[in-house]
Amino acid sequence: MQQAIWTFVLFWTIPLATGGDVRVTCVFTSDCVLPCKSMYHDIIKWYKDGTENAVHTFNNNKDHLEYQDAAFRGRTSLFTDQISQGNVSLLLRMVRVEDEGIYTCHTSSSFEDLEIIVWLDVKAPIKRVDIKFTDKEITCNTSKVYPKPIISWYEIPSLQTNITTETQKDDQGLFSLKSIFTYEQDEQSDTNRNQSVKQITIYTCSISFEDKSQTYTASLRQEKVDIYSGQDANIHCPVSRGDAGDYTITLRFGESSIILKPQLNNIPEQLAGINVHLAHDGKVTLHNLDMDKHTGTYICETFNAQSTIDVVQTSVQIISDIHNNGIAEVLGAVVVIMAIISLLIYYLWRRKGLKKKATLSDLTLLEETTGYIMKQAIWTFLLFWTIPLTTGDVTVTCVSTSDCVLPCTSPYYDIIHWYKDGKSNSVHTFYDKADHLEFQDADFKGRTSLFNNQISQGNASLLLRAIRFQDEGRYKCYSATSSVNKEQFVLLKVKVPVKWVDIKMTSEGISCSTKDVFPNPKISWYRDGSSENTFTVNTEGDKERLFSLSSALSQSVKENTTYSCAISLGDESQNYIASLRKENVEIYPGQDAAIHCPVSQENPGINITLTFGESSITLNYSQRSQPHTFRGKTFHLAHDGTVTIHNLENDKDSGTYICESLTTKSRGVVHTLLKINSANHHVGVGVGVGVGIAVSVIIVVIGIIAAIIYWIRRNNGQGVV
C-alpha cells in the first residue's frame, strides 16, 4: 500500500513542477529568445510540434546539429556559457511566420528530466497606413503585416456608403489589406459628398490585430482654398496641442516633398520653388503662389508616436488678377491707341490751322500736347516690357573633379538655403549661425560649405567640392531675415577638358584622337600652318554623356613637314593642338647627331621626352643648360629645342628617335630617323678625296713647270735672232 501511494505521488506531481506553459511573442525578421530554465542539462533538446527532427540538440557539452530540422539550419543557438547556471533557453534568429507554434524544451540528466512548453506567436507590426482620395472613393491600405488585420471605418458626418475590403497573403505569410470606401452614386448623395468632402467631412480608418495588441489609425479630410495669383495660401496640417512636438509633418506637391520640423517653425523651407513657413498651430503658409506653376493639390501628412497618421488634402485654386490677366497686352494696346489718337489729332488740327491761319501759339500748344501723350505712351511701353529683361541667371562653368564657387551676395543672411532644380532636398542650409545638413540631398553630402567668416559681409556663395557631371543644372540661393528675403539663380555648367591628344602616323596617313571630354569636341587639320579640309571624323558619346573623337588625315607623310590637329570643345572654351613631324639625319661614327624637339620659348615649363626603342628620358625645358645621359651617351638640350647626342658610334645607335613636348594645351611629336654610315665608307671617301687632291696638285705643278719652260724657250729664241 505504501509503495502504491509513493508511485501515485511521483507520477502526478512531476508535471506540476514545470510551472505551466510559457507564451512568447516575436517580431518578424528579428531575433527572439524562447525561455527555458532547468538544472538537468546533460542533454538538451528543443522540438517543435509538427516537425520530424529536432530544432536544436546539445549533449556532452557541445551542439549536435547533424539531424537538425532543415527549416532551422543556421538560425539557432544556446547560451552555452550560461548552461551550467541552468539557462537552457533557445535563441532563434530571423524569425519567420512559419516559426509560429508550440515548442518543447526537453532537458535531462542521468537520473532526472524536465519538459517545458513554449508557445511562440509571430507578429509583423503595422508600420504605416496609407489613406487617400481616388476619384469617387477613399482607399485605406497597409502591407507586410501579421497576423491577419481587421479594419474599421468612421466618418463625420455619417453618409450612405459602401465598403469593400480585400486581404491578400504573400509567399512569406504576410498580409496586405486594402479597403475601399465608396459613395452611393445617386445625385443627392453625390451633392452631399461634394459639399462635405470639401469642407467638414473627416474619414478615419482603423487597422488593428484581433488581439488588440496594436491599432493604427489614419484620418483624411479635404479642403479647398481660392486665392489670387501672387498671394499667400494657408494650408492646415492636423496638429494637436497635446502632441508637444512629438510628430513630423510631410508636405507634398506633385513629385516634390519636404519634411517640416515643429521645433523649427520659424525657419523657411522650400517646396517646388515655393517659400514655406510652419506655424505653431500646424498652419503652413505658402508664399507668393503663381497661377501656372502652383495650382493643384497639396497633401499634408502628420505622423506621431501613437501610431497615427492624419492627412489633409487641400486643393489650391489660383485665380489670375488683372496683372496676370493680360495687363501687358492691354497696356500695349493702350500705347498703340494713344499713339494713333495723338497723330490723328495733330494731323487734323494742323490741317485746320493751315486753312484758317491758326496762330503760332495754338500750333505750339497742340504739338506740346501730342508730344506729351506720345512720351507717356513710350514710357509706359518701356516700363512694362523692359522690367522682365533686367533679371537673369549667373552662369558658372566648373571643371569636373575640381572645386567650384557658386556666387551669391545678399544683405539678408540670417537664413541661407541653396537648392538645385530637380532635387527635393536642399543642397545646403544655414541658420542660427550654423550649418544644418540633416536633410541635405545625398548627392551633396560632404561636398558643400559656405564662407562662414564672410557671411556677415554679405557673401552667401556656395563652395562645391569635387564637381561631378551630374552637378550641372540650375541652383537657387535663397537668403532671408524674419521679414524679407531674396532669391538669386546660378546656372552651373560642367566641363571635362581635353587632357590628352594622341597623334600618330598610320599606314594611311596620320590619326588624331581624344576621349572622355565634354561638351562635344570639334577638330581642324593643318599642314605647315595651312588648313586641310579632306579628313574623316568620328564622334561618339557614352552613357555618362562624355564624348570621344577620332579623325584621320589620309595622305602620305612628307619629310620636314609639320602636320597639326586642333581639338576644341563645343563652347570654344578650350583649344588643344597636337603636331607631328618626320625628319632624317645621317652621320658617321664618332660624330654628334642633332635631333629637333618642338618647343616654344613661350612655354618655359614645358616637358620634353626623348624615346628610342624601349628607352626614354623626360626633361624640363629649364634643364637645357645641363649635360644628361641617355643610353650611355651624353646629350645637351639647346634653347631652340635641339637635342645634341654626342659621339654616336655604331648601328646600335641607328633608328628612329621620338622627341615629344607636352604642355596643358599642346603636344608636339617629331620622329627623326637617324642613320650612321659605316666607318669603311667614311675612310674610303677620305682616301678618294686625298688621292683626288694629290692628283690635282701634281697636275697644277706640271702645268706651272710647262709654263716656265715655254717662257724660257721663247725668251732664248728672241735673243738668238
Secondary structure as UniProt FT lines:
FT   HELIX           2..13
FT   HELIX           15..18
FT   STRAND          22..27
FT   TURN            28..29
FT   STRAND          32..34
FT   STRAND          43..48
FT   TURN            49..50
FT   STRAND          56..59
FT   TURN            60..61
FT   STRAND          62..63
FT   TURN            66..67
FT   HELIX           70..72
FT   TURN            73..74
FT   STRAND          76..78
FT   HELIX           80..85
FT   STRAND          90..92
FT   HELIX           97..99
FT   STRAND          101..108
FT   STRAND          113..124
FT   STRAND          130..134
FT   TURN            135..136
FT   STRAND          137..146
FT   STRAND          150..156
FT   STRAND          161..169
FT   TURN            171..172
FT   STRAND          175..183
FT   HELIX           187..199
FT   STRAND          202..208
FT   TURN            210..211
FT   STRAND          215..228
FT   TURN            229..230
FT   STRAND          233..236
FT   HELIX           241..243
FT   TURN            244..245
FT   STRAND          247..253
FT   TURN            254..255
FT   STRAND          256..260
FT   HELIX           262..264
FT   TURN            265..266
FT   STRAND          269..271
FT   TURN            272..273
FT   STRAND          274..278
FT   TURN            280..281
FT   STRAND          283..286
FT   HELIX           291..294
FT   STRAND          296..304
FT   TURN            305..307
FT   STRAND          308..319
FT   TURN            322..326
FT   HELIX           327..356
FT   HELIX           360..386
FT   HELIX           387..390
FT   STRAND          394..399
FT   TURN            400..401
FT   STRAND          404..406
FT   STRAND          415..420
FT   TURN            421..422
FT   STRAND          428..431
FT   TURN            432..433
FT   STRAND          434..435
FT   TURN            438..439
FT   HELIX           442..444
FT   TURN            445..446
FT   STRAND          448..450
FT   HELIX           452..457
FT   STRAND          462..464
FT   HELIX           469..471
FT   STRAND          473..480
FT   STRAND          485..496
FT   STRAND          502..506
FT   TURN            507..508
FT   STRAND          509..518
FT   STRAND          522..527
FT   TURN            528..529
FT   STRAND          530..532
FT   STRAND          536..541
FT   TURN            543..544
FT   STRAND          547..553
FT   TURN            559..560
FT   STRAND          562..568
FT   TURN            570..571
FT   STRAND          575..587
FT   TURN            589..590
FT   STRAND          591..596
FT   TURN            601..602
FT   TURN            604..605
FT   STRAND          607..612
FT   TURN            613..614
FT   STRAND          615..620
FT   HELIX           621..623
FT   TURN            624..625
FT   STRAND          628..630
FT   TURN            631..632
FT   STRAND          633..637
FT   TURN            639..640
FT   STRAND          642..648
FT   HELIX           651..653
FT   STRAND          655..662
FT   STRAND          666..676
FT   HELIX           679..720
//
